[in-house]
Each structure stands twice: as C-alpha cells, then as structure tokens.
Amino acid sequence: MTQGSASSSAAAPIADEAVSVEKLRYWYPDEEKPVLDGVDTTFGRSELTLVIGPSGCGKSTLMLALNGTVPKMTGGKIAGHVQVAGLDPLEHEQAEMATKVGIVFQDPDAQLASIFVRDEVAFGLQNLLYERATIMARIDQALAFVGLQAMVERDVFSLSGGEKQRLAIASILAMQPEVMVLDEPTANIDPQGGFEVTQVIKDMRDRLGMSLVVVEHEISNLAPLADRLVVMNEGRIVFQGPPRHVLQAHGRAMRDELGLWIPEAAEVALELEGSAKRIRPFPLTPSEIPEGATTATVLGAWRPSEAPKQGETIVGAEKLAYTYPRQNEPALRSVTCSIRAGEAVALLGQNGSGKSTFASLLVGLRKPTSGSLEVDGNDARDAGVGTLARTVSYVFQYPEHQFVGESVFDDAAYGLRRRGVADAEVRERVLSILGRFGLDSLLDRHPFTLSMGQKRRLSIADMLVTQPRLLILDEPTSGQDRRNTLALVELLNSLRDQLGLALLVITHDMRLVAEWCDRAIVLSEGESTFQGTPEELFAYLDSRGEHALGLRSPDGWRIARRLGGMPAEARP
Amino acid sequence: MIFVYQRRPSFLHNMDAISKLVWLIIVGAFVLISQDWLTNAIVFACVLLTGFWLGRVQPAMLFFRLIPLWFTAVWLFVLFSFIYPGGVHVLLRLGPLHATREGALYGLTIALRIASLGCSSIVFASTTDPRRLVNELVEVVRLPYRFAFAFYAALRFLPVLQAEVRNILNARAVRGEGRIAAGLIDRLDLLKGVTITVLARMIRRVQITAVAMDSRGFGAYRTRTAIDDVVRPPIGVAFTALWAVALVVYIVFDVILGGHGLLRAPISGNQ
C-alpha cells in the first residue's frame, strides 16, 4: 500500500502524554519477523484514542506492551521504549503497573475471574491490599458508573454479554488506573450491549477524564467520539491524527488498500471529495451529511432489496415453540416464518432472544416442543440430526468447534466420506471447493494452525462441499476486517446463485444485513416479531425509536434517508 | 450447569464452610468404613434428611444432578447380584446366571455408598457459598490464597468448559459425528477430537485469564485483603461434632469390638 506521509505517520506532539511509545520493536519467541516494527506514537491524557488495523497488524500486541505483559509473560525480544503514566512497564512490577494501566479484553468470559459481580470488582483491589472500607466504596462507585449497581450480588453466569463487558470495565475502573485499554470491547455483544459499552467509554473520558485506548474493527460508533485515530499495518503506524483528518486524508487507502471498515458517512464524503459538492467539515456520522448533498443512488450508499425470491420453500415454521429440559420458561414461544431457496435471510435479535435455539431446531439438534417445523419436506419433529444435516448445514461461530480432520483436505472430505462418496469424486469435489475458498495450497496443514480468516473459510467450505439446500452461518463476520468480510460475501453470493442455496445468517452486523440480505427475521423473547426486507426492517425500527428490539438501523440507511434516496414513511 | 450453589436461608447455608467440609469428610469415612447395607442405608437416609430438612435442597434438583450416578448405582447393584462370589441363596435365574441374596445385599451396599457420597457432595455444593469456602480456607485453615483461589477459579470456569463441550458436540453432530459414534472405536475417536479442540481453546482462554489476573496484581503479595468476616456459628460446629461422635461410636463398637449385633446387618440369611 501507499505509505502515509511523514506528517501523518509520525507521532504528532501532544502536550500532555498518557502514553509514549518510541521505536518499539517486538519479536514473539522463535519468530524472525517482528510483530511490532518501529512503533512511534503518543496517546494524550484524558483522550480517547482509537487504534485500528487489519487482522495480525500487531495492535493487540502493542496494547499488551503497555502494561509489560509483552514481553514479561509472552517472552520474546523487545527493543525501543514505552512509558505509561510516567513509568516504564519493563522496569516496574505488574502490580505497580496495575494502578497505572488496566486492560479490558475482547472476551469477558475469559477475563472475569470471579463468580460474583461484587468479587470481580474487588479482585484487583484485594490483590493490591487496599483496605476493606476503600474496596467496598470503590465497588459501589464502579458499579454505579457502569450501571450495574443493582446486580452487585448476582453471579456472572446470569449476565448478558453487554453486562459482562461492563463488569469487566468496572473491575478495571475500581483500580482507578490512569490509562484504560479496551481490546475490541463490543466485538462479541449485541447492538444494544455495544451501545451501552460505548456510552460507558464516552462517560469515562468525559466525566472521569480517563485516558482511553480502544482497539476496534468497526469504528462507526467510536470514531465521532474519539480524539485520535491510529492506523496500524504490518507492525507499524501508518496514519495517525484526529479522526476527521485521518479519514479525510487516508480513508480511501484505509478502505481499499488495508481492507478496513470506515464509517459509512466517511465513505459517502470520500465520493464527493474533489468535487464541488465536497462536504465540510468532513462527516463521521449520518447527521453530519447535509440533506440533499447528493443522491443516495449515485453514491451507492444504499442497495435497495431485489424483488423477493420465488424459489421453493426450504423452511416453514408455524407457531414453533421449544422449552429446554428442566426449564420452566420456553426459549422459543412462537416463531412463524419461511425461508426460500436462493434467499439470504438475516436472523436478528438480542442475545438470548432464541436465535441459536431456532437454528438448532432447523438442523435437528433439538426437537420442537410444539408447533410445526418443516425442513426441505421433512417434519422436524420426526427427523433427527442425521436426516436434517443432509439438507441443512450449520457453520458455528467458532470454526475450531467443527474441525474433525487432521489436515485441511481430510477435514473438507469428511462429510462426503461419511456419505460413502467414491474417493475420486471426493477428491474432485474437495479440491474444487477448497480452490474457490483459496485454501487449495494448504491441503496438508492442520486446521488448527490456520489464520482466523482461513479457519472461517474452511469451516464454510466443509459444509458447502456436501451441497446442502440451506446453510446457517452464525456470526460469520465477527472479528473480521472489511477485506475478509467482502471476500466471504462475494463467494457465498456466487455459490447462492449457482446452487440455489438458501442462507440463514445469524448476526448482529446491521451493515451486513443492509448490504447482503434479502430479508430479515427478528426474534424477541422467543417470538418472531418482524419479517420483511431490510428496508422494511429499518423503517420499522425508525418508527419504533432508536434501539427498538435491541437493534439499530445502519448508518447507510440513515444517510440514504437524509439524501432522499429512500421512502420517508415507515412501512410495516 | 456444574455450578450448583443456591442462595436461600437454611441451617446448612448459615453454617460455616469448614465445619460442613468436615461433615462431608465424615460422611465419606462412614460409608468407606462400614461394610454392611444397613449402616449404609442409615447414613444415606441421614444425608437425605440433612439435605432436605436442614439445607432446603430440592429433591428434584438432587435427583436430576445425579442421574449418571443413579444409573451407576443400579448397574452395580445388578452386576454384583449376579457375580458376587460365594452367594448361596438364589433369588433369580437367567440361563447360566444366578442372582443371589448375598450378591444383591453386597450390591446394595455399594450402591448406597455411591449414593451417599454423591448426595452429600451435592448437599455441600448447593448450600456452600464458594466465596465463604475460599475465605475460610485462607483465614481459618491458612491455605495460601493462590491455592484456595484455584478452587474458586475452577468453579468459575467449569460451566464455561461445559458449554464449550456442548457446542463442540453439537458442531460435530451436525457434521455427522454424533450420529455415527455408536461403536467403541468411534466413541474413542470422538472423545479424542473433542478433547483436542477443548484443550486448544481452553489453553488460549486460560492464557487470557492469566494475563487478566496478573495485570490486576494477582499473586503480587503473599496475602490479600478479605472483604468478608469469617462467621462460625457454634450450632454448625456442634452439628459436625455430633456426626463425628457418631462415627467414633460406630468405629469403636462396630469395627474395633466386632459389631456384635449393634448395626451390622446380615448378608447371608443363615447368619
């Protein structure tokens, strides 16, 4: 890619620094290539700094270097200099650094060490021998700040994803560090949970004056709030500065060359840069785009849905209900919907709304408690997983869960071999599908040794090789950058057209719904509360107010509305 | 879910965790020392009474949590009924196999032993706040907190591990593994695959957990601030002492002095 100019890639001087990194280089043990290759930057005090970059660019490693975890726990070689709140993490014990810098990780289930909410917040303070009265006061303050004070005696298993992430933040907040680092804090949670976490981040900067560093893939919500945007690639910082400045000057390179998501408002503005209609100040949110600035169709900001597919019905559910064994409350109360051949249907809803339960019924892992469910002509009440899995394939959220082979080839061949397909045909079909997914050069590699993007592609190839009628994808774009997401969508689109494959996509990614799906089904507390095209859904959400059903219309839709490219009236 | 603690007011909930742990050990000693079905039946009944009456444990919960254990107990009862060596009083003939009275009583003893151990463990786990146990292990037993916390962390992550295994089994079932894992070889193959996947994912998770704990000062000092007082109601200590006295009396009269008719129930009808 084109490297940024010296002024944009060098650390601009900040009067009051919370973090300073100079010529930082780091090699993981036994690696010849450094994962950090000369990082120079500063993060300002009481500022929100956003760090983005393609997968594997070294951003998470940089964050772990701020408290000395890299290299103290990871080993390897380090060169250069880091200073956080006036201390060098290499020269101070982690206990000392704990009150200077706190880290919130992407997966709260891995971060939370205690069983009860109160203990989790107290954990660090107890370790550092704070007095009991101080600890109790800090617990109250931290939980009140993140809005969890009513849950102080709850166990962590009963919390939602968003609540767990807010608890993880509270547990760091209680230690009152000068700098808080958050590594993809909204990646695994639903839009409502993500909104709540974003609010907490904003409040920590605005009300507490904390210095915050947030690593993210999707920056639409945070870029307008951030003071500084740092873009990394291949272990280096390539662009940095105020978000508006960086996106205006380098947005195209970030999107097209680094394969990063940029805010949709910025995408629209970039299309107008250099023309008489260019927008100033450079917008980061839909509301910053003047009404009538241009037309939505010209900009391609909105892809209106195509006419509904008229293919054969693959799935027909009528008042479908399911209650887990030994549970009083049903997980599904009443779901009525259909899915046709060739359709891409989004299955939406908050965590716990019944999406995964519905998907598990489709593939025969569970049998309906009441109501009817027909899958490709089979009554799901009678057919087991052995029968339904011939028609329906399910790509789970974590690809490793479904790897069964010792090599990429064996893994992809597994389903066909189980069906008794002849060896020659197995080889032909496996090589064909792996070729389409760009995995044909990795035939002998163990699936566990692949990169995350490769694992995701293999897990889908594994399922498509048996030519199912319906493919269920659980959060296929979670943690993926723009380049990987678009490649996956393009590939699935071509297979959909060729094979008449129906897709059911369980997702929180409303941009994916807008740009890819033909229809959306929304579940809420086990009931199907909405079915329609993405436009109908977003209009419905707008009419119900922000965050209705725990969902939020994507910025692309809002921009299109402002530009007059979409109907003004909400359609049911 | 593996985490079974249920907060509610009861005698056992109020009792200190160390006394309850000692009670659990006494129950274990009782069933391991006693060799006859009647003593084991009495101990089992006492454990159930303790759980239902003093711990307000729900019978349905106790039953469902221990379903695999019930199967094991019944299976051992049936097995020993047929294979007990030296049985003379035949109760049932199935071709060349004979179920004997002696075998049935021995099998019953083993089954009751397993049931007592399982039920007392569930009674302990469902009435003991893990925080209180860890706190008392550190404050009363003087166990280093890193060791005590390892137990607490295990309770925290076992449900996560359980969910992980369930997801892996579901994912593999969809690929056809659950359906074909009928034979022993297939089952072993499935077990190997699931274990590798779980280990790979849990190692990564544990690494994150270790970083998250260390970066909050875990292990930085030899001690750690306790935020709860240790409360040991005398009535709880007395309850455990009562069980201890019963065990001592049983050992003295039934084991050391030969148990002449005090509790020991005859295995053979001729005794």
Interface residues (C-beta under 8 A of the other chain):
Chain A: L64 N67 T69 M73 E93 Q94 A95 M97 A98 G102 I103 F105 D107 D109 A110 Q111 L112 A113 S114 I115 F116 D119 A122 F123 G124 L125 Q126 N127 L128 L129 Y130 E131 R132 I135 M136 D155 V156 F157 S171 I172 M175 R326 S360 V363 L365 G384 V385 G386 A389 S393 Y394 F396 Y398 E400 H401 Q402 F403 V404 Y414 G415 R418 F448 D462
Chain B: M1 F3 F64 P130 R131 Y152 A153 L155 R156 P159 V160 N167 I168 N170 A171 R172 A173 V174 R175 G176 E177 G178 R179 I180 G193 T197 A200 R201 R205 I208 T209 A210 V211 A212 M213 D214 S215 R216 G217 F218 G219 A220 Y221 T223 R224 T225 A226 I227
